[in-house]
Amino acid sequence: MQIDTGTTNERLARSGIMTLALCVFAVWFALDGWYRYPRKALASFQTFLKLDEPPTPHPKLTYGDAETAKREYPKGMNKADVLARLGEPIRIRQSPAAQFDDWHYVGQFGRLALEVQRTDDPNDGKVVTVAWEPAPSDYDHDAIRQQKFFAVACAIAGAIGLVWLVRVWRTRVVVDDAGLTYDGLAIPWEAMTELDSSKYHAKAWLTLSYTSGQSERRIRLDSFKIDAFDDVIDAICRQKGFANPIPIDDLDDDHPPDADDQPTESTDRASPPENEAT
């Protein structure tokens, strides 16, 4: 007696589809978090500042809130200090009617606007007002961080799913003269004590009880996880004398009758009746 089977195609398909979906979501969120959303945020600043191409975000403007901007570049700060820290503005707008200039710097998550005193010496003067305009809410700091979080979470879940898929694919159930082997767990015939079928009709699984040392243990035999489930259960029941809960019709469907068992049409044909004597 030898039955060697793996897992069901349905189980493989479900595990594979779930793993693939997680990987696709991880790539999608990663593209949004590290590429699409940042580009759309910079495109909004390009439109506002009327630049010829999307600006390069300043490496020192990585925050996403106005409070940090006002704390880093407060009112009264010398223009020379601003230039030393940020360099030349990406755009300077001058108002002829006022004695101030608007300096604009662009970060990844917002635009820093400083109103500074207009002086003959470009290093002279101070910052008058500070404003921070965040990127549109769909592409702001929180939205980008959320996309990155989802990307990492889906990538981790996808990696776990890939490991699980390999384990599912490597499922092996063997029934032979020594007993049952399920994914490397060997259960001899003499160790098997009971086959509980109370969950079969509701859940399509059976519970096999067996002894291991001085303790009694159980293993679930699930029709969703074992491809040749009917053959495995039939072999266990025949060997141990357990009642087989699988309906006979189901077993017959899995084991169609041999050609020798099929009814054949008789080759003998009845001879026609003789004509009556007249």
Secondary structure, 3 states (H helix, E strand, C coil): CCEEECCCHHHHHHHHHHHHHHHHHHHHHHHHHHHHHHHHHHHHHHHHHCCCCCCCCCCCCCCCCHHHHHHHCCCCCEHHHHHHHHCCCCEEEECCCCCEEEEEEECCCEEEEEEEECCCCCCCCEEEEEEEEECCHHHCHHHHHHHHHHHHHHHHHHHHHHHHHHHHHCCCEEEECCEEEECCEEEEHHHEEEEECCCHHHHCEEEEEEEECCEEEEEEEECCCCCCHHHHHHHHHHHHCCCCCCCHHHHHHHCCCCHHHCCCCCCCCCCCCCCCCC
